[in-house]
Amino acid sequence: MYKKSQYWTVLAGLLILSLLLTACGGAAKQEDTIKIGAALCLTGIQGPLDAPALKGAQVAVDEINKKGGVLGKKLELINLDGKSDPVTVGNVTVQLIAEGAKAIIAPSDFDFGGPASREAQKAGMVGISPAASSPMYGSKALGDKQFTMSMWNTTMGAAAAQYANEQGWKVAYVVTDDFIQYTKDLGEYFTKAWEDLGGTIMYQEKYTQGAADFSAQLARMKALPQQPDFYYISSYMPDLGLIIRTMREAGIAVPIMGGDSYDDPALFQAIGPQYGNDIVFATHTWVSTDTSSQMAEFLKAYQAKFNAPPEAMWAATGWDVVHILAGAMEKAGSTDGAAMAKAMEENKWDLLTGQLTWETGDKGHETHKQAAMVKLVNGKPEFIGWLMPAKQPAP
């Protein structure tokens, strides 16, 4: 028979063995998944872009896992709300990295997404924004493993300029919201591209998001001896809707142009069928089953998961960004940040948002990508076509 001391020794050993087996089992379970961390903003001013992107990303993870996952493992997507606050975005990214994320999806804007990419860079991993379009979103400002999937504002602004030139328009009036880097960049690069094409800028107007008062700017517009051929307004919701309604209610009926911030159902609703005409913008894609076979697959999978179609174009950017990260892991044969970044630089990516290639890190990870041109007719978006501007200003 065992003595009491022997009994307790054996029991303690069994308990330790049990704990070790449990720990090993937990570790094995963890190793069966690859975590992708996201700091997308579900609340605040960035929410209309990031919340749909998160849904698209969730659909992509499901579909990739159904096909066997990545590197023999399942993907796991974890999002912590960045709350449209740069400090919060940085903090939740640190938390995601601590929880084992192997790559980071950052918000779709330089001001809000930059903190996520900076933390990813510190951790030696890839960070990528689905749709941040400032040329500052790249390797020169954020580090050699940081990317945006969006065309830069050099392309977005030039696409609008080329479209306007093709309409025979000669004179533009530019309104630039000084809200964030995106709105400032876009107004600047449109202006450069338009002047490079021989166009004239009648006046460059400033606006500050949140002012909710466009009366001073409107007074200058109404006092013009002759209206321009079109207005280019680089702004953001919710004030973008206010600006357009204010102009239209005042009888200014000439065309209005802008960038991807116009691709927002809240804008379509704000201006409605009465004022939602002669508005053209450059954006990332056209969400329709006839866009591509991949888009049809996405829409079917999205409908199956959420029992509804995507509420906004931004859902497609979420699908794309997950497929890029998964593809980079497969091509690199690992989740190593440097290897993934190299794979991203060296390959052409066929996406819902068009074909994409990146320049190498020493060239800023500049994106090469077409713009999708869309117009509003009675408040509803209609696809014009894809446009790659023949000439773009230098970033």
C-alpha angles and dihedrals in degrees: 000000000000119000116234091254091053091048093054092045092054092045092051090049091052091050092050091048090050092051092048092051091048091049091048090049090051091048091049090050091051091049090055090068136056113214121217112193122210129190094188116157114244094173135043131030094322093054097091089062103035102039094060089043090056091054091050090049091051091053090050092052091051093050094046091050091050088057094052103280125246126314088351093304136101120250119238119197118203120183126190114190112252088198093214088282120120093213092051091047090055093046096050090047090057088051093049091051090050089052091057106267113167096197136014131227108206129200119277098258136064096234094049099029100042095079091055093051092047091056091046090052091051088053092049095244137121118268121189135180118211095219116357103140106184112114085231088073099088146071098299095061100026108026143273096288097050126102144165120213092210129096107255121252087255087070096036094051093042092050090057091045092051092047091051091047090052089055089058094247116153110177128054133185112207126209115189122190109214090207101113141349091270095059093042093048095046095053090047096049094044089053092050093047093047094050091046087058091053096259124145126234109214095189140344112223129193129214133176119220111240095031090105088197122100096164098111093050091044091053090057091048094050092047093059113118087222132013119242120248088254145345122239108205118188103191144118139237136300093030093039089070091049092051095051094044091048092052095045094046088053090057099256100144104165118118121283124209135190148141140277094300085078089065092089127117088215089063092048089052094044095056097031127187093308096062101018098096135100090024118132128179141176114235143157107269147334113253106219135118090244094056092083141323088256090055090051089052091049094049092049092050092045092051091049093051101041102022089231138070120262112287092216142014090251091079088074091058090057092052091049097048093054091048090052093051092046091046092049091052091050094046092046092044089225145046092252109137097223093047092048092049090051091051091050092051095047101049139069113232123213106205144165084256094053135264116328135192128173130214116233122273095264087060094051098258088275111189125232109205141135125248122234109225116214133178133198118235115183089341094307125110119242126187117244099178146266118302130190106187113234091217129032132181117248113261 
